[in-house]
Amino acid sequence: MSELQSPIPAADLPASHGEAGAHAMAEALRGSFVFIKAVMVVLLLVFIFSGFFTLKPQEQAVVLRFGKLSRPITFGKPAGAGGVLQQPGLYLAWPSPIDEVKRIAAGRLQSVDSTAGWYAVTAAQEAAGQEPPAGLTLSPARDGYTITADENIIHIRAKLEYEVSDLWTYDSSFENAKAVALSALNNAIFYASARFTAAEAVSKQAEVRGTIEDRVRQLVQSHGLPIIVAQNAITLNKLKEPRQVADVFQQARSAEQQKNTAINDARNFKLAVESRRQGDYEAVINAGESEARRLVLTAQADAKAFLAQLPAFEKDAELFKQRRLTETIARVLTNKNEKWFLPERAGGQPRQLRLLLGPEPLEAKDFQPQP
């Protein structure tokens, strides 16, 4: 009985079940490590290839490595000034968060719209181009507005279009360069509004737009914003008086138009009177000058004629007088039917001239006075 219960020697026993399990586990882990390595290689390749990016035409970009300007692999396409990528094509950079690629459309106009001086509108109203309904009063807490030089209120909505002149400065020197451009536009709108009265701003919108544009350029230059504001870069989408007092403004504009019409009529009348006065003045002057020239020429002709007859007078004055008298009488009596000529007597005695005026005079008794 004791022999049956004796244990079997350990040396004679087969390999334990624990060793077999450890061997199987090692084989399983070895296979898992191969799979994990393959997955890691795939992930590494995906990570690396995710750094490829393509620039489209009319597009530029800069690459920032941990926030600092870096140069990616350009595949034969050199970067432009300041590290700005300008040519379209394929580029390679480290994926995020190591590198960050910032793109911007180059050669195309950027734009910002100002609503600081306009009514508060909803997205649906904005999409439909509608204005909110006018209330009885303006709500300063909700609606935008600007103050004019005569302390009135107007509403302005404007748009600024610009080009980026330096992509690196535009993207790296300003946290939000577009917001800076919008702030410059808002500042210019309030600046221009304060330099016109409400009536002038509504009637002289071209001058208001020019003032806004000049102010934007001044702010862009003073703040070093790398953008180009070209001529006519400002568009005044809307400029109007508050809707609550639109009738009053219309009456003021009508009165202003009537005043301008009266002034223009008076100015035209003044010009017409001055024109007539100038014409009369020139006519009198011309007539006087013509008469003066005529008198001078007549005097010169008479003097020449008298001088031409002087030798004959000096030779025989009496004969000259008789000839002149004869010529004068002949000219004076040219068209007379009856002529009498009484030459002087040789002794200088006067001659008697008797003219028969009619028949014998009537006797007094035959004369009857007319009543």
Backbone torsions as a table, in degrees:
resi	resn	phi	psi	omega
1	MET	NA	-39.5	178.1
2	SER	-68.8	-31.8	177.8
3	GLU	-67.7	-36.6	179.9
4	LEU	-66.6	-27.5	-175.6
5	GLN	-92.9	1.7	-178.7
6	SER	-72.1	136.5	-178.8
7	PRO	-69.6	157.6	178.6
8	ILE	-86.3	138.0	-180.0
9	PRO	-60.3	142.3	-177.5
10	ALA	-63.4	-32.0	-178.3
11	ALA	-66.4	-28.3	-178.2
12	ASP	-85.4	-6.7	-178.1
13	LEU	-77.3	151.1	176.2
14	PRO	-72.4	174.7	-179.9
15	ALA	-58.2	139.9	-175.8
16	SER	-71.0	158.5	176.9
17	HIS	-65.9	-27.7	179.3
18	GLY	-65.7	-40.3	179.6
19	GLU	-66.7	-37.7	179.1
20	ALA	-64.8	-39.8	179.2
21	GLY	-66.7	-39.5	180.0
22	ALA	-64.9	-38.0	179.2
23	HIS	-65.7	-41.4	179.0
24	ALA	-65.6	-39.4	178.3
25	MET	-63.3	-41.1	180.0
26	ALA	-62.5	-39.8	178.4
27	GLU	-65.6	-39.2	179.9
28	ALA	-66.7	-42.2	179.3
29	LEU	-65.2	-37.4	179.0
30	ARG	-62.2	-41.0	176.8
31	GLY	-66.4	-37.5	179.3
32	SER	-66.0	-41.6	178.9
33	PHE	-61.0	-37.9	178.0
34	VAL	-64.1	-42.1	179.7
35	PHE	-66.0	-41.9	-179.8
36	ILE	-64.5	-41.3	177.8
37	LYS	-61.2	-42.9	179.7
38	ALA	-62.8	-43.2	179.0
39	VAL	-62.5	-41.2	179.8
40	MET	-64.9	-39.3	177.7
41	VAL	-63.6	-43.1	178.7
42	VAL	-62.4	-44.9	179.8
43	LEU	-63.1	-39.1	178.5
44	LEU	-63.5	-42.5	178.4
45	LEU	-64.7	-41.7	177.5
46	VAL	-61.9	-42.1	179.9
47	PHE	-61.2	-44.1	-178.4
48	ILE	-68.7	-47.1	-176.4
49	PHE	-71.1	-17.1	175.4
50	SER	-70.7	-10.9	176.4
51	GLY	-80.3	-10.0	175.9
52	PHE	-70.5	137.2	174.6
53	PHE	-145.9	157.9	-175.5
54	THR	-120.9	133.7	173.3
55	LEU	-95.2	129.3	177.6
56	LYS	-86.1	163.2	174.2
57	PRO	-57.3	148.2	-177.8
58	GLN	60.3	32.4	178.6
59	GLU	-135.1	141.4	176.7
60	GLN	-127.7	164.0	-178.3
61	ALA	-155.7	157.9	170.5
62	VAL	-128.9	150.8	-179.5
63	VAL	-114.0	125.9	178.6
64	LEU	-110.7	126.4	176.7
65	ARG	-108.6	109.2	-174.0
66	PHE	54.1	39.8	175.8
67	GLY	87.2	-2.9	-179.2
68	LYS	-114.4	149.6	-177.9
69	LEU	-61.6	132.8	-179.4
70	SER	-136.5	166.2	179.4
71	ARG	-114.8	122.0	178.0
72	PRO	-80.5	176.7	171.8
73	ILE	-73.8	122.8	-169.5
74	THR	-105.1	-4.9	177.7
75	PHE	52.8	51.8	175.3
76	GLY	81.5	3.0	179.3
77	LYS	-107.7	99.9	-175.6
78	PRO	-65.1	146.8	176.3
79	ALA	-73.8	154.8	180.0
80	GLY	-82.3	-167.0	-179.2
81	ALA	-61.5	136.7	178.9
82	GLY	73.7	14.0	179.2
83	GLY	79.9	14.7	-178.6
84	VAL	-82.4	126.9	176.0
85	LEU	-80.5	124.5	-173.4
86	GLN	-118.8	-27.1	-174.9
87	GLN	-91.8	138.3	177.7
88	PRO	-66.6	149.8	-180.0
89	GLY	149.9	-169.4	-176.5
90	LEU	-97.0	135.7	179.9
91	TYR	-134.6	159.8	179.6
92	LEU	-131.0	128.1	175.5
93	ALA	-136.2	166.2	175.9
94	TRP	-67.9	140.4	179.6
95	PRO	-66.1	165.5	176.4
96	SER	-65.0	142.4	13.2
97	PRO	-96.2	11.5	-179.1
98	ILE	-73.5	-56.5	178.4
99	ASP	-110.2	151.3	176.2
100	GLU	-130.2	124.8	-179.3
101	VAL	-100.1	122.8	177.7
102	LYS	-114.2	125.2	-176.4
103	ARG	-110.1	156.8	172.9
104	ILE	-154.6	144.3	178.4
105	ALA	-73.3	118.4	-178.0
106	ALA	-96.4	145.1	177.6
107	GLY	75.5	4.6	177.0
108	ARG	-116.0	150.8	-178.1
109	LEU	-71.9	133.9	168.7
110	GLN	-96.3	156.4	-178.5
111	SER	-146.3	150.7	172.6
112	VAL	-134.6	144.3	-179.7
113	ASP	-113.9	131.3	179.2
114	SER	-99.8	129.6	174.1
115	THR	-122.8	14.6	-177.2
116	ALA	-64.0	-28.5	-179.4
117	GLY	-106.3	20.5	-175.4
118	TRP	-121.6	169.5	179.4
119	TYR	-65.2	151.4	174.7
120	ALA	-74.1	122.9	-178.2
121	VAL	-123.2	150.6	176.4
122	THR	-82.8	169.2	179.5
123	ALA	-62.9	-37.6	179.5
124	ALA	-67.6	-41.7	177.7
125	GLN	-65.7	-37.8	178.5
126	GLU	-63.6	-43.2	-179.4
127	ALA	-66.6	-34.0	-178.8
128	ALA	-88.6	-4.3	-178.4
129	GLY	69.0	31.3	-177.5
130	GLN	-104.2	156.4	174.2
131	GLU	-100.5	150.4	176.3
132	PRO	-66.8	154.3	179.2
133	PRO	-62.3	143.1	-179.1
134	ALA	-79.2	128.7	175.2
135	GLY	-87.4	-177.5	178.5
136	LEU	-67.7	-32.5	-179.9
137	THR	-134.9	163.5	177.0
138	LEU	-82.1	138.0	178.3
139	SER	-102.8	100.2	-178.5
140	PRO	-61.7	-25.9	-178.9
141	ALA	-74.5	-19.5	-177.3
142	ARG	-113.9	-42.5	-174.8
143	ASP	-95.4	141.8	175.6
144	GLY	-84.9	155.9	179.9
145	TYR	-164.4	168.7	174.6
146	THR	-129.8	156.2	-179.5
147	ILE	-101.1	131.7	-179.1
148	THR	-92.4	176.7	-177.1
149	ALA	-66.5	-26.9	178.3
150	ASP	-97.0	21.3	174.9
151	GLU	63.7	32.2	171.4
152	ASN	-101.5	179.8	-177.6
153	ILE	-119.6	136.6	169.9
154	ILE	-134.8	164.2	178.5
155	HIS	-117.4	131.1	-177.2
156	ILE	-130.1	137.4	171.9
157	ARG	-131.1	123.9	-173.1
158	ALA	-135.5	162.2	179.6
159	LYS	-132.0	136.5	178.0
160	LEU	-113.8	128.2	174.1
161	GLU	-113.5	136.7	-176.1
162	TYR	-151.5	166.2	174.5
163	GLU	-117.2	147.1	177.5
164	VAL	-82.1	123.7	-179.2
165	SER	-92.0	-26.9	-179.0
166	ASP	-141.6	101.0	-174.8
167	LEU	-62.3	-41.7	-177.0
168	TRP	-63.5	-46.8	178.5
169	THR	-66.1	-40.5	-179.3
170	TYR	-60.7	-38.8	-173.7
171	ASP	-91.3	-28.6	-173.2
172	SER	-101.1	-28.8	-175.0
173	SER	-87.3	-13.9	-179.3
174	PHE	-128.6	131.6	179.3
175	GLU	-62.8	-38.3	176.8
176	ASN	-144.3	88.3	-175.0
177	ALA	-64.3	-31.8	179.6
178	LYS	-65.9	-36.4	177.2
179	ALA	-67.5	-33.4	176.9
180	VAL	-65.9	-42.5	177.5
181	ALA	-62.8	-39.3	177.8
182	LEU	-65.9	-39.1	177.7
183	SER	-63.3	-39.6	177.2
184	ALA	-63.4	-39.3	178.6
185	LEU	-65.7	-44.0	178.5
186	ASN	-61.8	-43.9	178.7
187	ASN	-59.6	-42.8	-178.7
188	ALA	-66.1	-35.2	179.2
189	ILE	-64.5	-47.4	179.5
190	PHE	-67.4	-35.5	178.5
191	TYR	-63.2	-47.3	-178.1
192	ALA	-68.1	-40.0	-179.1
193	SER	-60.4	-37.1	-177.9
194	ALA	-71.9	-6.6	-178.4
195	ARG	-106.8	8.0	176.7
196	PHE	-134.9	149.1	169.2
197	THR	-73.2	166.3	-178.8
198	ALA	-61.3	-44.1	-180.0
199	ALA	-64.9	-40.8	179.2
200	GLU	-65.4	-41.1	-178.3
201	ALA	-63.0	-40.5	-178.7
202	VAL	-71.4	-37.8	-176.3
203	SER	-88.3	-20.0	-177.4
204	LYS	-120.4	57.2	-174.9
205	GLN	-67.6	-28.9	177.9
206	ALA	-64.5	-40.1	178.2
207	GLU	-69.2	-36.8	176.9
208	VAL	-62.6	-44.7	179.2
209	ARG	-61.0	-42.3	178.5
210	GLY	-63.5	-38.7	178.5
211	THR	-65.6	-40.8	177.8
212	ILE	-62.6	-43.8	-178.0
213	GLU	-64.1	-43.8	178.6
214	ASP	-62.9	-40.3	179.8
215	ARG	-66.4	-38.9	177.8
216	VAL	-62.5	-44.0	178.6
217	ARG	-61.1	-41.9	179.6
218	GLN	-61.8	-43.4	179.8
219	LEU	-68.7	-38.9	178.2
220	VAL	-60.8	-42.9	-179.7
221	GLN	-69.1	-42.6	-177.0
222	SER	-69.0	-30.9	-179.8
223	HIS	-95.0	-2.2	178.2
224	GLY	66.4	31.1	179.4
225	LEU	-74.3	122.5	-173.9
226	PRO	-78.9	63.1	176.7
227	ILE	-131.5	159.7	179.2
228	ILE	-112.5	120.8	177.0
229	VAL	-103.8	105.1	-176.2
230	ALA	-80.2	176.7	175.5
231	GLN	-64.7	143.6	-179.3
232	ASN	57.5	37.0	178.6
233	ALA	-80.4	-14.4	-178.9
234	ILE	-100.6	132.5	174.6
235	THR	-117.9	120.7	174.6
236	LEU	-85.6	98.4	179.7
237	ASN	-66.8	-41.9	-179.7
238	LYS	-151.9	142.5	174.1
239	LEU	-149.7	117.4	-175.6
240	LYS	-155.5	163.5	176.7
241	GLU	-80.2	165.9	176.6
242	PRO	-58.6	138.7	-176.5
243	ARG	-64.1	-26.9	-177.6
244	GLN	-67.0	-24.2	-177.8
245	VAL	-123.0	26.7	-178.0
246	ALA	-62.7	-36.4	179.9
247	ASP	-64.3	-40.3	179.9
248	VAL	-64.8	-41.6	178.0
249	PHE	-64.8	-36.3	178.7
250	GLN	-65.8	-40.8	176.8
251	GLN	-63.1	-41.1	178.7
252	ALA	-64.3	-39.3	178.4
253	ARG	-66.6	-38.6	178.3
254	SER	-63.5	-43.2	177.4
255	ALA	-63.1	-38.9	178.7
256	GLU	-65.0	-40.3	177.8
257	GLN	-64.8	-40.6	177.8
258	GLN	-63.7	-41.4	178.1
259	LYS	-61.9	-45.9	-179.7
260	ASN	-63.6	-36.9	178.0
261	THR	-64.1	-44.2	178.9
262	ALA	-63.2	-41.8	179.4
263	ILE	-63.7	-43.4	180.0
264	ASN	-65.0	-40.0	177.8
265	ASP	-62.7	-44.7	179.1
266	ALA	-63.8	-38.5	179.7
267	ARG	-66.7	-41.5	178.0
268	ASN	-64.9	-40.0	177.9
269	PHE	-63.4	-41.9	177.9
270	LYS	-60.1	-44.6	179.9
271	LEU	-63.7	-38.8	179.3
272	ALA	-65.6	-43.0	179.0
273	VAL	-63.7	-45.1	179.1
274	GLU	-62.9	-37.0	178.7
275	SER	-65.0	-43.9	177.9
276	ARG	-64.9	-42.8	178.8
277	ARG	-61.1	-42.0	178.7
278	GLN	-65.1	-38.9	177.6
279	GLY	-64.7	-44.0	177.8
280	ASP	-62.9	-42.2	179.9
281	TYR	-60.6	-46.5	-179.1
282	GLU	-66.5	-34.8	178.5
283	ALA	-65.1	-43.7	178.8
284	VAL	-64.1	-44.4	179.7
285	ILE	-61.5	-45.2	-179.3
286	ASN	-64.4	-41.0	178.5
287	ALA	-63.9	-42.5	178.1
288	GLY	-63.0	-43.4	179.2
289	GLU	-64.7	-39.5	178.6
290	SER	-64.4	-44.1	178.7
291	GLU	-63.8	-39.3	178.6
292	ALA	-62.5	-43.4	178.7
293	ARG	-64.1	-39.8	179.5
294	ARG	-63.8	-44.8	179.3
295	LEU	-62.8	-41.6	179.6
296	VAL	-63.6	-45.5	-179.9
297	LEU	-64.8	-39.1	178.8
298	THR	-64.5	-44.3	178.9
299	ALA	-61.9	-41.4	179.2
300	GLN	-65.0	-39.7	179.0
301	ALA	-66.4	-43.4	178.1
302	ASP	-62.0	-44.0	179.8
303	ALA	-61.3	-40.9	179.6
304	LYS	-64.8	-40.8	-180.0
305	ALA	-65.8	-44.3	178.5
306	PHE	-62.9	-41.2	179.4
307	LEU	-64.8	-33.7	178.9
308	ALA	-67.0	-28.9	-178.8
309	GLN	-92.2	-6.8	-178.4
310	LEU	-58.0	-43.1	-179.6
311	PRO	-60.0	-39.4	179.8
312	ALA	-66.5	-37.6	178.8
313	PHE	-66.3	-42.9	-179.6
314	GLU	-67.0	-29.6	-179.0
315	LYS	-72.6	-46.0	178.9
316	ASP	-153.2	97.1	-175.2
317	ALA	-65.6	-41.4	-177.0
318	GLU	-65.7	-43.7	178.3
319	LEU	-64.6	-37.5	-180.0
320	PHE	-63.3	-42.5	-179.2
321	LYS	-66.4	-42.6	179.8
322	GLN	-62.9	-41.5	179.4
323	ARG	-65.7	-41.3	178.9
324	ARG	-66.1	-37.7	178.1
325	LEU	-64.7	-44.1	179.4
326	THR	-61.4	-44.5	179.9
327	GLU	-63.1	-39.3	-179.0
328	THR	-67.9	-45.8	179.5
329	ILE	-62.0	-40.4	179.7
330	ALA	-63.5	-38.0	-179.8
331	ARG	-72.4	-38.9	-178.2
332	VAL	-70.6	-39.2	-174.6
333	LEU	-97.9	24.2	-175.5
334	THR	-60.5	-43.5	-174.2
335	ASN	-102.5	16.8	179.1
336	LYS	-91.1	139.3	-179.6
337	ASN	-78.9	-37.5	-178.6
338	GLU	-116.1	133.2	-176.5
339	LYS	-135.5	137.2	173.3
340	TRP	-124.6	132.6	179.2
341	PHE	-125.5	119.6	-178.3
342	LEU	-115.2	93.5	176.7
343	PRO	-71.4	156.7	178.7
344	GLU	-70.0	152.6	175.5
345	ARG	-73.6	158.6	-179.3
346	ALA	-63.6	-34.3	-179.9
347	GLY	-86.1	-0.7	179.1
348	GLY	85.3	6.5	179.3
349	GLN	-76.9	147.0	178.9
350	PRO	-74.3	155.4	177.2
351	ARG	-102.7	149.9	174.9
352	GLN	-95.1	137.5	-179.8
353	LEU	-123.8	118.7	178.9
354	ARG	-115.8	129.4	-178.0
355	LEU	-118.5	131.4	176.2
356	LEU	-85.7	107.8	-174.8
357	LEU	-85.7	-21.6	-178.0
358	GLY	179.3	-169.1	177.9
359	PRO	-72.2	-174.1	-179.7
360	GLU	-61.3	146.5	-179.2
361	PRO	-68.3	149.8	179.3
362	LEU	-73.0	149.6	175.8
363	GLU	-72.4	161.5	-175.8
364	ALA	-65.8	-34.7	-177.8
365	LYS	-69.8	-25.3	178.9
366	ASP	-82.6	-10.1	-176.2
367	PHE	-87.1	117.3	178.9
368	GLN	-113.4	113.1	178.3
369	PRO	-65.0	143.9	177.4
370	GLN	-74.7	137.5	179.2
371	PRO	-65.5	NA	NA
